[in-house]
C-alpha cells in the first residue's frame, strides 16, 4: 500500500476503525475480569489463611489487572462503548480495582495526549523529561533529584507503587478543581468498601497483603509500558512552532513489538503510535489498522530495546534524540 499523501488522508483512514462493537467490548471485559477475580480471590484467601505461596498468584493477577486498566483507558477515550455514560460508569467501577480515580485520570491523560512530545507544553500526565541544556542549568541538588527520579529502580520500583497507592489519593495538579476532588474521594470510598469486603470475606486483614501485591505488580508493568511508549532513542520532541499532533503521535510514540500472548495481556497498547493518532479506536481494532495499513508500522521497539531505553533521560535538541546522563557534565551527551 502506498504511503498516505497527507495528514488528512491518515486521519480519514483511521476514522474507519473508531466504532466500538458492543458485543466485543462486553466479551473482552468478561474474559479479563473473570480470570482476575478468580486469581484475586485465591491469592487473598490463601494469604489470609497463612498460605503465603499464593502470593505468586499476584503475578498473573497483576497482568490481568493491567488489561483491565487498559479497558478503563479506552473508556476514558470514549472508545469502549458508543454511550459516553456507559464508558464513564464502566471506567469508574474499574477504577476501584485499578486504584485509579477515573474522572481525574481522564483529565490528566487528556492533557498528556494534547502535549505529548511538545517541549514547550510539558505538563501533567507524562514522564518528566528535561533537555540536556535544562539539566546542565540546574543547581547540583536539583540535578541529583532528577537523576534519582529517572533511575530505573525508581521508574520501575518506587515510582509505580507511590503513584497508584499514594499520589492517586489526592488530585495532584488539579487541587483547586472540585470535580477532580469528587473523582478522587469517590475512588477512595470505593477502595475502602472493597478492602472492607475483602477482610469480611476472608476473615483476616492479611488479605490486604495480596491486594497490595497485585496492585504493585500491575503498576510496575503499566508504568514500564507507558515509559517505553514515549521514552525511546528515536522519539520525536519538538518546540511548539514545529509540533503537530499527528507527527507527535506517529513519531513520538513507539510501536512496542511483543510476542502474541503479551500483546493480548497488554491489550495491543504496544501499537501506541496508532492509539495516539486516533484515541477512539478500541484496542481490539488496533491490529486491524496495522494489518490494513503497513505503512503505519511506526517506530518499532522490541523488548530488548525497551530495556535499553531505561538508561535514557534527557532530550538532546541538537542531535534530536533521547540520551543518557553519561558525558553530559563534560559537554557531551550519550
C-alpha positions in Angstrom: 0.0 0.0 0.0 1.5 3.4 -1.0 2.2 6.0 1.7 -0.6 8.4 2.6 -0.4 11.7 0.7 -1.0 13.9 3.7 -2.2 14.0 7.3 -5.8 14.3 6.3 -5.6 11.0 4.5 -4.2 9.3 7.6 -7.0 10.7 9.8 -9.6 9.6 7.3 -8.2 6.1 7.1 -8.1 5.8 10.9 -11.6 7.1 11.3 -12.9 3.8 9.8 -11.8 1.9 12.9 -13.2 4.1 15.6 -16.6 2.5 16.0 -16.8 0.1 19.0 -18.5 -3.3 18.7 -20.6 -3.5 21.9 -20.6 -7.3 22.0 -16.9 -7.5 21.5 -16.4 -4.9 24.2 -18.5 -6.8 26.7 -16.7 -10.0 25.8 -13.3 -8.5 26.3 -14.4 -7.1 29.6 -15.7 -10.5 30.7 -12.7 -12.5 29.7 -10.5 -10.1 31.6 -12.5 -9.5 34.8 -13.4 -13.2 35.4 -9.8 -14.6 35.5 -8.7 -11.6 37.5 -11.5 -12.2 40.1 -10.6 -15.9 40.4 -6.9 -15.1 40.8 -7.5 -12.2 43.2 -9.9 -14.2 45.5 -7.5 -17.2 45.5 -4.5 -15.0 46.4 -6.3 -13.0 49.1 -8.0 -16.1 50.7 -4.7 -18.1 50.6 -2.7 -15.3 52.3 -5.4 -14.7 54.9 -5.2 -18.4 55.9 -1.4 -18.5 56.0 -0.7 -20.0 52.6 1.9 -17.4 51.6 2.8 -19.2 48.4 -0.4 -17.9 46.9 1.3 -14.5 46.7 2.7 -15.9 43.5 -0.7 -15.5 42.0 -0.1 -11.8 42.2 2.0 -12.0 39.0 -0.8 -13.3 36.7 -3.4 -11.3 38.6 -1.3 -8.2 38.1 -1.1 -8.8 34.4 -4.9 -9.2 34.1 -5.3 -6.0 36.2 -3.1 -4.2 33.6 -5.5 -5.4 30.9 -8.5 -4.2 32.9 -6.8 -0.8 33.3 -6.5 -0.6 29.6 -10.2 -1.2 29.2 -10.7 1.7 31.7 -8.2 3.6 29.5 -10.4 3.0 26.4 -13.4 4.1 28.4 -11.6 7.3 29.2 -11.2 8.0 25.5 -14.9 7.1 24.9 -13.7 4.2 22.7 -15.2 1.3 24.5 -19.0 1.9 24.2 -21.0 4.3 22.0 -22.6 5.8 25.1 -20.5 8.3 27.0 -22.3 7.4 30.2 -21.6 3.7 29.7 -17.9 4.5 29.2 -17.8 6.7 32.2 -19.5 4.4 34.7 -17.6 1.3 33.5 -14.4 3.3 33.9 -15.4 4.5 37.4 -16.2 1.0 38.6 -13.0 -0.5 37.1 -11.1 2.4 38.7 -11.8 1.0 42.2 -9.9 -2.2 41.3 -7.1 -0.3 39.5 -6.9 2.3 42.3 -7.2 5.0 39.6 -9.8 7.8 40.1 -11.3 7.7 36.6 -12.5 11.2 36.0 -9.4 12.8 37.5 -7.2 10.4 35.5 -9.2 11.1 32.3 -8.5 14.8 32.7 -4.7 14.4 33.2 -4.5 11.8 30.4 -6.2 14.1 28.0 -3.5 16.7 28.8 -0.9 14.1 28.1 -2.4 13.4 24.6 -2.6 17.1 23.9 1.0 17.8 24.8 2.9 14.6 24.2 6.3 15.4 22.5 5.9 19.2 22.9 8.9 20.7 24.6 7.0 23.9 25.3 4.0 22.3 26.9 5.4 19.6 29.2 2.7 19.2 31.9 0.6 16.7 33.7 0.2 13.1 32.6 3.7 12.3 31.3 7.1 11.3 32.4 9.1 14.4 33.3 11.8 14.9 30.7 14.4 17.7 30.6 16.6 18.8 27.8 20.3 18.5 28.1 20.7 22.2 28.4 17.9 22.4 31.1 19.7 19.7 33.0 23.0 21.5 32.8 21.5 24.7 34.1 20.1 23.1 37.2 21.9 23.5 40.6 23.5 20.3 41.9 20.7 19.4 44.4 18.1 19.5 41.6 20.3 17.6 39.2 20.6 14.9 41.9 16.8 14.9 42.4 16.2 14.5 38.6 18.8 11.7 38.4 17.0 9.9 41.3 13.7 10.4 39.6 15.0 8.9 36.3 16.8 6.0 38.0 15.4 2.6 36.6 14.9 1.4 40.2 12.6 4.4 40.8 10.9 4.2 37.4 10.0 0.5 37.8 10.1 0.2 41.6 9.3 3.1 44.0 7.6 5.2 41.4 4.7 2.9 40.4 3.9 2.0 44.0 3.9 5.6 45.0 1.9 6.8 42.0 -1.0 4.3 42.4 -1.0 3.7 46.2 -0.4 7.3 47.4 -0.4 10.0 44.7 -3.8 8.9 43.3 -5.4 9.5 46.7 -5.4 13.3 46.1 -5.8 15.2 42.8 -2.2 16.3 42.3 -2.1 19.1 39.7 -5.8 19.8 40.0 -6.0 20.6 43.7 -8.5 23.5 43.1 -10.8 21.6 40.9 -14.0 20.3 42.7 -14.7 17.7 40.0 -11.2 16.3 40.5 -11.7 16.1 44.2 -15.1 14.3 43.7 -13.4 11.8 41.5 -10.6 11.1 43.9 -12.7 10.9 47.0 -15.3 8.7 45.3 -12.5 6.3 44.3 -11.1 6.4 47.8 -14.6 5.4 49.2 -14.9 2.7 46.6 -11.5 1.4 47.5 -12.3 1.4 51.2 -15.5 -0.6 50.6 -13.6 -3.1 48.5 -11.0 -3.5 51.3 -13.8 -3.9 53.8 -15.4 -6.7 51.7 -12.0 -8.5 51.3 -11.4 -8.5 55.1 -15.0 -9.6 55.8 -15.0 -12.4 53.3 -11.5 -13.8 54.2 -11.8 -13.1 57.9 -8.3 -11.6 58.1 -6.7 -8.2 57.3 -3.8 -10.2 55.8 -5.8 -10.4 52.6 -4.6 -6.8 52.0 -1.1 -8.1 51.5 -2.3 -9.9 48.4 -4.3 -6.9 47.3 -1.2 -4.6 47.6 1.0 -7.2 45.8 -1.4 -7.4 42.8 -1.7 -3.6 42.6 2.1 -3.1 42.8 2.7 -5.8 40.1 0.2 -4.1 37.8 1.5 -0.7 38.5 5.1 -1.7 37.7 4.0 -3.3 34.4 1.8 -0.4 33.5 4.4 2.3 34.2 7.0 0.3 32.3 4.8 0.2 29.3 4.0 3.9 29.5 7.6 4.7 29.9 8.8 3.0 26.7 5.9 4.2 24.7 7.4 7.7 24.8 10.9 7.3 26.1 13.0 5.7 23.3 16.0 6.9 21.5 14.3 7.8 18.2 11.4 9.5 19.7 10.3 12.9 18.5 10.1 16.0 20.7 9.6 19.4 19.1 9.1 23.0 20.1 5.6 24.4 19.7 6.3 26.1 16.4 7.2 22.8 14.8 4.9 20.5 16.7 1.8 18.8 15.3 -0.4 16.3 17.0 -0.2 13.7 14.2 3.6 13.9 13.9 3.9 13.6 17.7 1.6 10.5 17.6 3.3 8.6 14.8 6.9 9.6 15.5 6.9 10.4 19.2 5.1 7.3 20.4 6.6 3.8 19.9 5.4 0.6 18.3 6.4 -1.8 21.0 6.6 -5.3 19.4 5.9 -8.2 21.7 5.0 -11.9 21.4 1.3 -12.6 20.8 0.5 -13.6 24.5 2.0 -10.4 25.7 0.2 -8.3 23.1 -3.1 -9.9 24.3 -2.4 -9.3 28.0 -1.3 -5.7 27.3 -4.4 -5.1 25.1 -2.4 -4.1 22.0 -1.2 -1.0 23.7 2.2 -1.6 22.0 0.7 0.0 18.9 0.8 3.2 20.9 1.5 5.4 17.9 -1.8 4.4 16.3 -3.6 5.0 19.6 -2.2 8.5 19.9 -3.1 9.2 16.3 -6.7 8.1 16.8 -7.5 7.5 20.5 -11.1 6.5 19.9 -10.1 3.2 18.3 -10.9 0.3 20.7 -7.8 -1.7 21.5 -9.2 -4.8 19.8 -9.2 -2.9 16.4 -5.6 -1.7 16.6 -4.2 -4.9 15.0 -6.6 -4.3 12.1 -5.0 -0.9 11.4 -1.5 -2.4 11.3 -2.7 -5.2 9.0 -4.6 -2.9 6.6 -2.0 -0.1 6.6 1.5 -1.5 6.9 3.0 2.0 6.1 1.8 3.0 9.6 4.1 0.5 11.3 5.7 3.3 13.2 9.0 3.4 15.1 9.4 -0.2 16.3 11.0 -1.0 19.7 11.4 -4.6 20.8 11.6 -5.9 24.4 15.4 -5.6 24.4 15.2 -2.0 23.1 12.6 -1.3 25.8 15.1 -2.4 28.4 17.9 -0.3 26.9 15.5 2.7 26.9 15.6 2.8 30.7 19.1 4.5 30.5 17.7 7.4 28.5 16.8 10.5 30.5 17.4 13.7 28.5 16.4 15.2 25.2 19.3 16.4 23.1 17.9 19.2 20.9 21.0 19.3 18.8 21.0 15.7 17.9 17.2 15.2 18.0 17.2 12.1 20.2 16.9 11.0 23.8 20.3 10.3 25.5 21.6 9.2 28.9 23.4 11.1 31.6 26.9 9.8 30.5 29.1 12.6 29.3 26.6 15.5 29.9 28.8 17.1 32.5 31.8 17.2 30.1 29.7 18.9 27.4 28.8 15.7 25.6 25.6 13.6 25.6 25.3 9.9 25.3 
